Amino acid sequence: MLADDADARLAQAGAAEIVSWAHRVFGSGLVVASSMADTHLVHLAQSVAPGIDVLFLDTGYHFAETRGTRDAVAQTYQVNLLSLTPRQTVAEQDAQYGPRLHDRDPDLCCALRKVEPLERGLRPYTAWINGMRREEHPGRADIRVVDYDAKRGMVKVSPLAAWSQDDVDSYIARHGVLVNPLLSEGYPSIGCEPCTRRPLPGADPRSGRWAGRAKTECGLHI
């Protein structure tokens, strides 16, 4: 299988080489998905493949800083930024399911406002790039740089899988990357505003996501 062969060949490769391989193989069928907490990924992708499509999930619940970062990225980097929205507005979802669904059933809320829009947005493509890193959470410790996304029937590329936080910080400083200001305000992992808190010092960076719950993933990577 293409993904298995590529992962074996690129397991020790640099992130730019991995993105370059993906762009060479998939061309316009390649897309980046970014939360705007990983703008270093967007910068890297546009450096290798100027004009690449970038998908952003506009859930209706984002911090103002995240939306502002999205707008700055769209204006500054050589990307075609596409904002994906859920089928229902927040008001429409509240009318059907009741207010604050994210508090009562966060899995359903994520499914409606993240998973379904991403699956819809990915349909025109054959491969997608994401910013996951192994050190972020124990559940991500074994991610491959190239894998087959069986759920969506496409190739999934994680060029930053081996990067440490020091690698991220070094890349940002070296290239003057636009950064979501929340990252310097104690939010190492940024999701929707109602469900994201600052983690305690020294805690798992993703412990501020769905704080107080066992939930650690929104469902995009499951």
C-alpha positions as CSV (number, residue, x, y, z in Angstrom):
1,M,0.0,0.0,0.0
2,L,1.2,3.5,-0.8
3,A,0.9,4.8,2.7
4,D,2.8,1.9,4.2
5,D,5.7,2.2,1.7
6,A,5.8,6.0,2.1
7,D,5.8,5.8,5.9
8,A,8.7,3.4,5.9
9,R,10.7,5.6,3.6
10,L,9.8,8.9,5.3
11,A,9.8,7.9,8.9
12,Q,13.0,9.7,9.6
13,A,12.6,12.4,7.0
14,G,12.3,16.1,7.8
15,A,8.9,17.8,7.8
16,A,9.5,19.8,4.6
17,E,10.6,16.6,2.8
18,I,7.4,14.8,3.9
19,V,5.2,17.7,2.7
20,S,7.2,17.9,-0.6
21,W,6.6,14.2,-1.2
22,A,2.9,14.6,-0.5
23,H,2.6,17.6,-2.8
24,R,4.5,15.8,-5.6
25,V,2.3,12.7,-5.3
26,F,-1.1,14.2,-4.8
27,G,-0.8,17.7,-6.3
28,S,-4.1,19.6,-6.1
29,G,-5.6,16.6,-4.3
30,L,-3.7,17.6,-1.2
31,V,-5.1,19.8,1.5
32,V,-4.0,21.1,4.9
33,A,-6.4,21.1,7.9
34,S,-5.4,23.7,10.5
35,S,-6.9,24.7,13.9
36,M,-4.9,28.0,13.8
37,A,-3.0,26.8,16.9
38,D,-0.6,25.2,14.4
39,T,0.2,28.1,12.1
40,H,3.7,26.7,11.8
41,L,2.2,23.9,9.8
42,V,0.5,26.3,7.5
43,H,3.7,28.3,7.1
44,L,5.7,25.1,6.3
45,A,3.1,23.9,3.8
46,Q,2.9,27.2,1.9
47,S,6.7,27.3,1.8
48,V,6.8,24.0,0.0
49,A,3.5,24.2,-2.0
50,P,2.5,27.9,-2.5
51,G,-1.2,28.3,-3.0
52,I,-2.1,25.1,-1.2
53,D,-5.7,24.7,0.1
54,V,-6.1,25.1,3.9
55,L,-9.3,24.0,5.7
56,F,-10.3,25.8,8.9
57,L,-13.3,24.5,11.0
58,D,-15.3,27.6,11.9
59,T,-17.4,25.9,14.7
60,G,-19.1,29.1,15.8
61,Y,-17.5,28.7,19.2
62,H,-13.9,29.8,18.5
63,F,-12.0,32.4,20.5
64,A,-11.8,35.8,18.8
65,E,-8.1,35.3,18.8
66,T,-8.4,32.2,16.8
67,R,-10.6,33.8,14.2
68,G,-8.2,36.8,14.0
69,T,-5.3,34.4,13.4
70,R,-7.2,32.7,10.6
71,D,-7.8,36.1,9.0
72,A,-4.2,37.1,9.3
73,V,-3.0,33.8,7.9
74,A,-5.4,34.2,4.9
75,Q,-4.0,37.7,4.2
76,T,-0.3,37.0,4.8
77,Y,0.5,33.4,3.6
78,Q,0.3,32.0,0.1
79,V,-2.6,29.7,0.8
80,N,-6.2,29.3,-0.3
81,L,-7.9,29.4,3.1
82,L,-11.4,27.7,3.2
83,S,-13.6,28.1,6.3
84,L,-15.9,25.1,6.8
85,T,-19.1,25.7,8.8
86,P,-21.5,23.3,10.4
87,R,-24.8,22.6,8.7
88,Q,-26.5,24.4,11.6
89,T,-25.7,27.8,13.2
90,V,-25.3,27.8,16.9
91,A,-28.8,29.2,17.3
92,E,-30.3,26.4,15.1
93,Q,-28.4,23.8,17.1
94,D,-29.6,25.3,20.3
95,A,-33.2,25.2,19.0
96,Q,-33.0,21.5,18.2
97,Y,-30.8,20.1,21.0
98,G,-31.1,22.8,23.7
99,P,-28.5,25.4,24.7
100,R,-24.9,24.5,25.7
101,L,-24.9,21.1,24.1
102,H,-21.1,21.1,24.5
103,D,-21.6,20.9,28.3
104,R,-24.2,18.1,28.2
105,D,-23.0,16.0,25.3
106,P,-19.6,17.2,24.0
107,D,-19.1,14.2,21.7
108,L,-22.3,15.1,19.8
109,C,-21.4,18.7,19.7
110,C,-18.0,17.9,18.3
111,A,-19.6,15.5,15.8
112,L,-21.9,18.2,14.5
113,R,-19.6,21.1,14.5
114,K,-16.2,19.6,13.7
115,V,-16.3,16.0,12.4
116,E,-19.1,16.3,9.9
117,P,-17.9,19.6,8.4
118,L,-14.3,18.3,8.1
119,E,-15.5,15.1,6.4
120,R,-17.6,17.2,4.0
121,G,-14.6,19.5,3.4
122,L,-12.2,16.7,2.7
123,R,-14.3,14.9,0.1
124,P,-12.8,16.7,-3.0
125,Y,-9.2,15.6,-1.9
126,T,-7.2,12.4,-1.9
127,A,-4.8,13.3,1.0
128,W,-4.7,15.6,3.9
129,I,-2.0,17.1,6.1
130,N,-2.5,17.6,9.8
131,G,-0.4,19.1,12.6
132,M,-0.5,16.2,15.2
133,R,2.7,15.5,17.2
134,R,3.5,12.4,19.2
135,E,4.5,14.3,22.3
136,E,1.2,16.1,22.6
137,H,-0.6,13.2,24.3
138,P,0.0,9.5,25.1
139,G,-2.8,8.7,22.7
140,R,-0.8,10.2,19.8
141,A,2.5,8.5,20.7
142,D,2.4,6.1,17.8
143,I,1.1,8.2,14.9
144,R,2.8,7.6,11.6
145,V,4.0,10.3,9.3
146,V,2.0,8.8,6.4
147,D,-1.0,6.6,7.1
148,Y,-4.2,5.5,5.5
149,D,-7.3,7.2,6.8
150,A,-9.7,4.3,6.4
151,K,-12.7,6.2,7.8
152,R,-12.4,8.7,4.9
153,G,-10.7,6.6,2.3
154,M,-7.7,8.9,1.8
155,V,-4.1,9.3,2.8
156,K,-3.3,11.1,6.1
157,V,0.0,12.9,6.4
158,S,1.5,14.1,9.8
159,P,4.8,15.8,8.9
160,L,5.3,17.1,12.4
161,A,4.8,13.8,14.2
162,A,8.3,13.7,15.5
163,W,8.6,17.4,16.5
164,S,9.0,18.4,20.1
165,Q,7.7,21.7,21.5
166,D,11.2,23.0,21.2
167,D,11.2,22.2,17.5
168,V,7.9,24.1,17.1
169,D,9.2,27.1,19.1
170,S,12.5,27.1,17.1
171,Y,10.7,27.0,13.7
172,I,8.4,29.8,14.8
173,A,11.3,32.0,15.9
174,R,13.4,31.2,12.9
175,H,10.7,32.0,10.3
176,G,8.8,34.7,12.2
177,V,5.6,32.7,12.0
178,L,2.2,34.3,12.8
179,V,1.1,32.8,16.1
180,N,-2.3,32.6,17.8
181,P,-1.9,35.0,20.8
182,L,-3.6,32.5,23.1
183,L,-0.5,30.3,23.0
184,S,1.5,32.9,24.9
185,E,-1.4,33.4,27.4
186,G,-1.2,29.9,28.9
187,Y,-3.3,27.9,26.3
188,P,-0.9,25.3,24.8
189,S,-3.8,23.5,23.1
190,I,-6.7,25.6,21.7
191,G,-10.2,24.4,20.9
192,C,-13.6,26.0,21.2
193,E,-13.9,28.7,23.8
194,P,-16.6,27.1,26.0
195,C,-14.6,23.9,26.3
196,T,-11.0,25.1,26.6
197,R,-9.2,26.1,29.8
198,R,-5.6,26.9,30.7
199,P,-4.0,23.6,32.0
200,L,-2.2,23.6,35.3
201,P,1.5,24.2,35.2
202,G,3.4,21.0,34.2
203,A,0.2,19.3,33.2
204,D,-0.5,17.5,29.9
205,P,-0.8,20.3,27.3
206,R,-4.2,18.9,26.2
207,S,-5.6,18.7,29.7
208,G,-7.2,22.0,29.2
209,R,-9.4,20.6,26.4
210,W,-12.8,19.5,27.7
211,A,-11.4,20.2,31.2
212,G,-12.7,17.9,33.9
213,R,-13.7,15.2,31.5
214,A,-12.0,12.1,30.2
215,K,-12.5,13.3,26.7
216,T,-9.2,14.0,24.9
217,E,-10.1,14.0,21.2
218,C,-12.9,15.8,19.3
219,G,-13.2,12.9,16.9
220,L,-11.3,14.2,13.9
221,H,-8.4,11.8,14.4
222,I,-10.4,8.7,15.6
